[in-house]
Amino acid sequence: MSVTFSVLRTDPRNGRLIWPVTATTEPEDFQVNFGNANAADLLAALGLSWDGGTGEMPIPLFSGLITQALRRGLCHRSPERPPIIDAKSDRLTIIHLGAPEGHIKRRLAA
């Protein structure tokens, strides 16, 4: 499972959220994807919580939260989270990929 953060704009004709026109040629500039655990860490660093659903926020507000989170963490790096394999014979094996030290700070900066 993963969580994707996307930059969308409101279509003035119908009020629906749509991709900016330039996103069709440069999609990596308009979305970022995280595994669930990393997405939860990112949202916690921003002071937000996630209920598993979708949500939206104006870009200037989201950008401000990122700036604040980076300023708070100037001297701190997120700890390394080692990978974990959760294997039981009676169900699906789940692999938590983990994250290297400082991963959340690097992703916030990007």
LOVEXVO-220492 format. One line per field, with one value per atom (N, C-alpha, C): residue in three letters; atom name; x negated, y, z. Coordinates in Angstrom, 2 decimals, always signed. Each point is the difference from the previous one (the first is absolute). Layout:
N
type: [ALA / ...]
atom: [CA / ...]
x: [X / ...]
y: [Y / ...]
z: [Z / ...]
This chain:
110
type: [MET / MET / MET / SER / SER / SER / VAL / VAL / VAL / THR / THR / THR / PHE / PHE / PHE / SER / SER / SER / VAL / VAL / VAL / LEU / LEU / LEU / ARG / ARG / ARG / THR / THR / THR / ASP / ASP / ASP / PRO / PRO / PRO / ARG / ARG / ARG / ASN / ASN / ASN / GLY / GLY / GLY / ARG / ARG / ARG / LEU / LEU / LEU / ILE / ILE / ILE / TRP / TRP / TRP / PRO / PRO / PRO / VAL / VAL / VAL / THR / THR / THR / ALA / ALA / ALA / THR / THR / THR / THR / THR / THR / GLU / GLU / GLU / PRO / PRO / PRO / GLU / GLU / GLU / ASP / ASP / ASP / PHE / PHE / PHE / GLN / GLN / GLN / VAL / VAL / VAL / ASN / ASN / ASN / PHE / PHE / PHE / GLY / GLY / GLY / ASN / ASN / ASN / ALA / ALA / ALA / ASN / ASN / ASN / ALA / ALA / ALA / ALA / ALA / ALA / ASP / ASP / ASP / LEU / LEU / LEU / LEU / LEU / LEU / ALA / ALA / ALA / ALA / ALA / ALA / LEU / LEU / LEU / GLY / GLY / GLY / LEU / LEU / LEU / SER / SER / SER / TRP / TRP / TRP / ASP / ASP / ASP / GLY / GLY / GLY / GLY / GLY / GLY / THR / THR / THR / GLY / GLY / GLY / GLU / GLU / GLU / MET / MET / MET / PRO / PRO / PRO / ILE / ILE / ILE / PRO / PRO / PRO / LEU / LEU / LEU / PHE / PHE / PHE / SER / SER / SER / GLY / GLY / GLY / LEU / LEU / LEU / ILE / ILE / ILE / THR / THR / THR / GLN / GLN / GLN / ALA / ALA / ALA / LEU / LEU / LEU / ARG / ARG / ARG / ARG / ARG / ARG / GLY / GLY / GLY / LEU / LEU / LEU / CYS / CYS / CYS / HIS / HIS / HIS / ARG / ARG / ARG / SER / SER / SER / PRO / PRO / PRO / GLU / GLU / GLU / ARG / ARG / ARG / PRO / PRO / PRO / PRO / PRO / PRO / ILE / ILE / ILE / ILE / ILE / ILE / ASP / ASP / ASP / ALA / ALA / ALA / LYS / LYS / LYS / SER / SER / SER / ASP / ASP / ASP / ARG / ARG / ARG / LEU / LEU / LEU / THR / THR / THR / ILE / ILE / ILE / ILE / ILE / ILE / HIS / HIS / HIS / LEU / LEU / LEU / GLY / GLY / GLY / ALA / ALA / ALA / PRO / PRO / PRO / GLU / GLU / GLU / GLY / GLY / GLY / HIS / HIS / HIS / ILE / ILE / ILE / LYS / LYS / LYS / ARG / ARG / ARG / ARG / ARG / ARG / LEU / LEU / LEU / ALA / ALA / ALA / ALA / ALA / ALA]
atom: [N / CA / C / N / CA / C / N / CA / C / N / CA / C / N / CA / C / N / CA / C / N / CA / C / N / CA / C / N / CA / C / N / CA / C / N / CA / C / N / CA / C / N / CA / C / N / CA / C / N / CA / C / N / CA / C / N / CA / C / N / CA / C / N / CA / C / N / CA / C / N / CA / C / N / CA / C / N / CA / C / N / CA / C / N / CA / C / N / CA / C / N / CA / C / N / CA / C / N / CA / C / N / CA / C / N / CA / C / N / CA / C / N / CA / C / N / CA / C / N / CA / C / N / CA / C / N / CA / C / N / CA / C / N / CA / C / N / CA / C / N / CA / C / N / CA / C / N / CA / C / N / CA / C / N / CA / C / N / CA / C / N / CA / C / N / CA / C / N / CA / C / N / CA / C / N / CA / C / N / CA / C / N / CA / C / N / CA / C / N / CA / C / N / CA / C / N / CA / C / N / CA / C / N / CA / C / N / CA / C / N / CA / C / N / CA / C / N / CA / C / N / CA / C / N / CA / C / N / CA / C / N / CA / C / N / CA / C / N / CA / C / N / CA / C / N / CA / C / N / CA / C / N / CA / C / N / CA / C / N / CA / C / N / CA / C / N / CA / C / N / CA / C / N / CA / C / N / CA / C / N / CA / C / N / CA / C / N / CA / C / N / CA / C / N / CA / C / N / CA / C / N / CA / C / N / CA / C / N / CA / C / N / CA / C / N / CA / C / N / CA / C / N / CA / C / N / CA / C / N / CA / C / N / CA / C / N / CA / C / N / CA / C / N / CA / C / N / CA / C / N / CA / C / N / CA / C / N / CA / C / N / CA / C / N / CA / C / N / CA / C / N / CA / C / N / CA / C / N / CA / C / N / CA / C]
x: [-0.84 / +0.84 / -0.89 / +0.53 / -0.75 / +0.95 / -0.58 / +0.74 / -0.66 / +0.80 / -0.51 / +0.51 / -0.93 / +0.34 / -0.08 / +1.08 / +0.07 / +0.35 / -0.56 / +0.35 / +1.12 / +1.14 / +1.15 / +0.48 / +0.77 / +0.60 / +1.49 / +0.76 / +1.44 / +0.37 / +0.77 / +0.50 / +1.10 / -0.21 / +0.99 / +1.36 / +0.04 / +1.27 / +0.94 / -0.56 / +0.88 / -0.42 / -1.09 / -0.44 / -0.68 / -0.26 / -0.67 / -1.51 / -0.66 / -1.46 / -0.55 / -0.98 / -0.61 / -1.51 / -0.73 / -1.44 / -0.31 / -1.05 / -0.44 / -0.45 / +0.16 / -0.35 / -1.45 / -0.92 / -1.41 / -0.28 / +0.92 / -0.20 / +0.03 / +0.63 / +0.07 / -1.35 / -0.86 / -1.33 / -1.08 / +0.25 / -0.98 / +0.68 / +0.57 / +0.79 / -0.81 / -1.31 / -0.79 / -0.10 / +0.23 / -0.02 / +1.30 / +1.03 / +1.31 / +0.55 / -0.79 / +0.45 / -1.20 / +0.21 / -1.03 / +0.71 / -0.63 / +0.62 / -0.82 / +0.69 / -0.62 / +0.67 / -0.77 / +0.61 / +0.81 / +0.95 / +0.89 / -0.74 / -1.00 / -0.71 / -0.73 / -0.65 / -0.70 / +0.97 / +1.17 / +1.01 / +0.49 / +0.19 / +0.43 / -1.08 / -1.28 / -1.10 / -0.04 / +0.20 / +0.00 / +1.12 / +1.21 / +1.12 / -0.21 / -0.58 / -0.29 / -1.01 / -1.01 / -0.98 / +0.66 / +1.08 / +0.73 / +1.06 / +0.17 / +1.01 / +1.39 / +0.10 / +1.29 / +0.23 / +1.24 / +0.31 / +0.70 / +0.04 / +0.61 / +0.94 / +1.22 / +0.99 / +0.12 / -0.89 / +0.04 / +0.78 / +0.65 / +0.78 / -0.78 / +0.74 / -0.61 / +0.27 / -0.74 / +0.19 / -0.65 / +0.26 / -0.61 / -0.36 / -0.97 / -0.49 / -0.56 / +0.23 / -0.59 / -1.53 / -0.59 / -1.46 / -0.77 / +0.37 / -0.76 / +0.00 / +1.12 / +0.07 / -0.89 / +0.08 / -0.84 / -1.48 / -0.35 / -1.38 / -0.49 / +0.87 / -0.36 / -0.24 / +0.81 / -0.21 / -1.34 / -0.36 / -1.29 / -1.14 / +0.09 / -1.05 / -0.15 / +1.12 / -0.06 / -0.63 / +0.38 / -0.55 / -1.50 / -0.46 / -1.43 / -0.74 / +0.56 / -0.64 / -0.07 / +1.07 / -0.01 / -1.04 / -0.23 / -0.89 / -1.39 / -0.43 / -1.31 / -1.13 / +0.09 / -1.08 / +0.34 / +1.17 / +0.42 / +0.25 / -0.34 / +0.28 / +0.92 / +0.92 / +0.87 / -0.86 / +0.29 / -0.82 / +0.19 / -0.99 / +0.11 / +1.10 / +0.78 / +1.01 / -0.37 / -0.50 / -0.44 / +1.17 / -0.27 / +1.07 / +0.44 / +1.26 / +0.56 / +0.80 / -0.23 / +0.78 / +0.92 / +1.29 / +1.01 / +0.58 / -0.57 / +0.40 / +0.60 / +1.19 / +0.67 / +0.55 / -0.01 / +0.38 / +1.46 / +0.85 / +1.44 / +0.51 / -0.93 / +0.46 / -1.09 / +0.35 / -0.88 / -1.22 / -1.16 / -1.20 / +0.03 / -0.22 / -0.02 / -1.42 / -0.50 / -1.36 / +0.09 / -0.49 / -0.10 / -1.41 / -0.09 / -1.31 / -0.90 / +0.54 / -0.82 / -0.41 / -0.95 / -0.48 / -1.38 / -0.88 / -1.32 / +0.10 / -1.03 / -0.05 / +0.16 / +0.81 / +0.19 / +0.95 / +0.66 / +0.86 / +1.11 / +0.70 / +1.13 / -0.50 / -1.09 / -0.54 / -0.39 / -0.61 / -0.36 / +1.23 / +1.05 / +1.21 / +0.73 / +0.00 / +0.60 / -0.73 / -1.31 / -0.80 / +0.25 / +0.16 / +0.27 / +1.35]
y: [-1.17 / +1.17 / +1.24 / +1.06 / +1.24 / +1.19 / +1.15 / +1.25 / +0.96 / +0.65 / +0.95 / +1.39 / +0.95 / +1.41 / +0.61 / +0.66 / +0.56 / +1.48 / +0.75 / +1.41 / +0.07 / +0.50 / +0.14 / +1.45 / +0.37 / +1.33 / -0.16 / +1.03 / -0.04 / +0.49 / -0.79 / +0.38 / +1.05 / +1.23 / +1.06 / -0.28 / -0.91 / -0.30 / -0.82 / -0.94 / -0.89 / -0.20 / +0.63 / -0.10 / -1.29 / -0.87 / -1.28 / +0.18 / -0.87 / +0.02 / -0.72 / +0.63 / -0.57 / +0.20 / -0.80 / +0.16 / +1.31 / +0.72 / +1.15 / -0.51 / +0.80 / -0.42 / -0.46 / +0.69 / -0.39 / -1.33 / -0.46 / -1.29 / -1.17 / +0.19 / -1.10 / -0.25 / +1.01 / -0.18 / -0.20 / +0.42 / -0.12 / -0.50 / -1.22 / -0.46 / -0.10 / -0.29 / -0.14 / +1.32 / +1.13 / +1.28 / +0.30 / -0.83 / +0.30 / -1.08 / -1.03 / -1.00 / -0.68 / -0.47 / -0.76 / -1.15 / -1.17 / -1.20 / -0.53 / -0.45 / -0.56 / -1.32 / -0.90 / -1.16 / +0.49 / -0.81 / +0.44 / +0.49 / -0.75 / +0.40 / +1.31 / +0.17 / +1.25 / +1.16 / -0.25 / +1.05 / +0.43 / -0.96 / +0.33 / +0.83 / -0.36 / +0.78 / +1.41 / +0.12 / +1.32 / +0.86 / -0.55 / +0.77 / +0.38 / -0.89 / +0.32 / +1.14 / -0.01 / +1.09 / +1.33 / -0.06 / +1.21 / +0.39 / -0.84 / +0.27 / -0.38 / -0.91 / -0.43 / -1.47 / -0.43 / -1.41 / -0.51 / -1.31 / -0.61 / -1.09 / +0.03 / -1.00 / -1.10 / +0.01 / -1.00 / +0.44 / +1.15 / +0.50 / +1.03 / +0.82 / +1.06 / +1.34 / +0.98 / +1.35 / +0.99 / +1.26 / +1.03 / +1.18 / +0.79 / +1.14 / +0.99 / +1.28 / +0.97 / -0.10 / +0.17 / -0.13 / +0.93 / +1.29 / +0.86 / -0.50 / -0.54 / -0.54 / -1.23 / -0.92 / -1.21 / +0.37 / +0.93 / +0.46 / +0.61 / +0.76 / +0.59 / -1.06 / -1.06 / -1.10 / -0.69 / -0.16 / -0.63 / +0.88 / +1.31 / +0.93 / -0.05 / +0.03 / -0.08 / -1.30 / -1.11 / -1.30 / -0.05 / +0.54 / +0.02 / +0.87 / +1.13 / +0.88 / -0.66 / -0.70 / -0.70 / -1.10 / -0.62 / -1.15 / +0.28 / +1.27 / +0.34 / -0.81 / -0.29 / -0.72 / -1.47 / -0.45 / -1.37 / -0.73 / -1.24 / -0.86 / -1.11 / -0.38 / -1.12 / -1.25 / -0.83 / -1.19 / -1.03 / -0.83 / -1.11 / -0.95 / -0.50 / -1.02 / -1.23 / -1.05 / -1.18 / -0.74 / -0.72 / -0.79 / -1.13 / -0.35 / -1.07 / -0.93 / -1.29 / -0.99 / -0.70 / +0.14 / -0.59 / -1.21 / -1.18 / -1.22 / -1.00 / -0.42 / -1.06 / -0.99 / -1.26 / -1.05 / +0.06 / +0.60 / -0.02 / +1.26 / +0.89 / +1.21 / +0.59 / +1.05 / +0.72 / +0.54 / -0.05 / +0.61 / +1.50 / +0.79 / +1.45 / +0.47 / +0.82 / +0.53 / +1.51 / +0.48 / +1.44 / +0.40 / +0.85 / +0.31 / +0.84 / +0.73 / +0.83 / +1.28 / +0.71 / +1.26 / +0.30 / +0.61 / +0.38 / +1.22 / +0.21 / +1.16 / +1.28 / +0.92 / +1.28 / -0.01 / -1.13 / -0.14 / +1.05 / +0.21 / +0.94 / +1.41 / +0.40 / +1.35 / +0.19 / -1.00 / +0.11 / +0.11 / -0.78 / +0.05 / +1.32 / +0.54 / +1.32 / +1.06 / -0.06 / +0.99 / -0.08 / -1.22 / -0.16 / +0.58]
z: [+0.00 / +0.00 / +0.00 / -0.57 / -0.01 / +0.02 / +0.25 / +0.05 / -0.99 / -0.82 / -0.98 / +0.32 / +0.04 / +0.16 / -1.40 / -0.44 / -1.34 / +0.06 / -0.93 / -0.15 / -1.03 / +0.42 / -0.88 / +0.02 / -0.99 / +0.00 / -0.21 / +0.31 / -0.16 / -1.40 / -0.70 / -1.32 / +0.20 / -0.53 / +0.23 / -0.65 / -0.97 / -0.69 / +0.86 / +0.81 / +0.75 / +1.46 / +0.43 / +1.39 / +0.36 / -0.98 / +0.28 / +0.04 / +0.77 / +0.05 / -1.23 / -0.65 / -1.21 / +0.06 / -0.83 / -0.12 / -0.73 / +0.43 / -0.80 / -1.37 / -1.03 / -1.36 / -0.08 / +0.66 / -0.07 / +0.68 / +0.85 / +0.69 / -0.98 / -1.14 / -0.96 / -0.67 / -0.04 / -0.59 / +1.05 / +1.24 / +1.08 / +1.28 / -0.03 / +1.16 / +1.29 / -0.08 / +1.23 / +0.77 / -0.67 / +0.69 / +0.73 / -0.20 / +0.55 / +0.92 / +0.27 / +0.96 / +0.64 / +1.20 / +0.71 / +0.70 / -0.01 / +0.53 / +1.17 / +1.05 / +1.20 / +0.34 / +0.59 / +0.64 / +1.19 / +0.48 / +1.08 / +1.23 / +0.47 / +1.22 / -0.21 / -1.15 / -0.28 / -0.16 / -0.61 / -0.12 / +1.38 / +0.89 / +1.36 / +0.71 / -0.20 / +0.59 / -0.57 / -1.31 / -0.64 / +0.55 / +0.07 / +0.52 / +1.47 / +0.79 / +1.40 / +0.08 / -0.89 / -0.02 / -0.35 / -0.77 / -0.37 / +1.03 / +1.04 / +1.01 / -0.44 / -0.97 / -0.54 / +0.35 / -0.06 / +0.19 / -1.24 / -0.16 / -1.18 / +0.44 / -0.50 / +0.36 / -1.06 / -1.00 / -1.04 / -1.22 / +0.07 / -1.12 / -0.81 / -0.70 / -0.81 / +0.64 / -0.41 / +0.50 / -0.94 / +0.24 / -0.82 / +0.88 / -0.48 / +0.73 / -1.03 / +0.18 / -0.93 / +0.01 / -1.17 / -0.15 / +0.95 / +0.13 / +0.91 / +1.45 / +0.45 / +1.37 / +0.14 / -0.97 / +0.03 / -0.05 / -0.86 / -0.12 / +1.32 / +0.66 / +1.30 / +1.05 / +0.00 / +0.96 / -0.25 / -1.27 / -0.33 / +0.49 / -0.26 / +0.44 / +1.52 / +0.72 / +1.47 / +0.47 / -0.62 / +0.40 / -0.24 / -1.11 / -0.28 / +1.00 / +0.37 / +0.98 / +1.37 / +0.39 / +1.30 / +0.03 / -1.14 / -0.03 / -0.53 / +0.03 / -0.55 / +0.62 / +1.29 / +0.67 / +0.22 / -0.43 / +0.25 / -1.30 / -0.03 / -1.15 / +0.44 / -0.86 / +0.35 / +0.14 / +0.99 / +0.22 / -1.12 / -0.15 / -0.96 / +0.49 / -0.91 / +0.31 / -0.81 / +0.64 / -0.74 / -0.64 / -1.08 / -0.61 / +0.93 / -0.09 / +0.83 / -0.92 / +0.15 / -0.74 / +0.98 / -0.23 / +0.86 / -0.75 / +0.27 / -0.72 / +0.96 / -0.31 / +0.76 / -1.00 / +0.36 / -0.95 / -0.42 / +0.82 / -0.30 / -0.71 / -0.43 / -0.68 / -0.89 / -0.65 / -0.90 / +0.75 / -0.63 / +0.58 / -0.26 / +1.04 / -0.12 / +0.22 / -0.93 / +0.11 / +0.18 / +1.13 / +0.28 / -0.44 / -1.00 / -0.59 / +0.87 / +0.96 / +0.85 / -0.71 / +0.59 / -0.57 / +0.57 / -0.82 / +0.51 / +0.92 / +0.79 / +0.89 / -0.82 / +0.48 / -0.66 / -1.19 / -0.23 / -1.18 / -0.06 / +1.08 / +0.00 / -0.27 / +0.61 / -0.23 / -1.47 / -0.60 / -1.42 / -0.88 / +0.32 / -0.81 / +0.18 / +1.23 / +0.23 / -0.81 / +0.01 / -0.73 / -1.51 / -0.49 / -1.44 / -0.35]
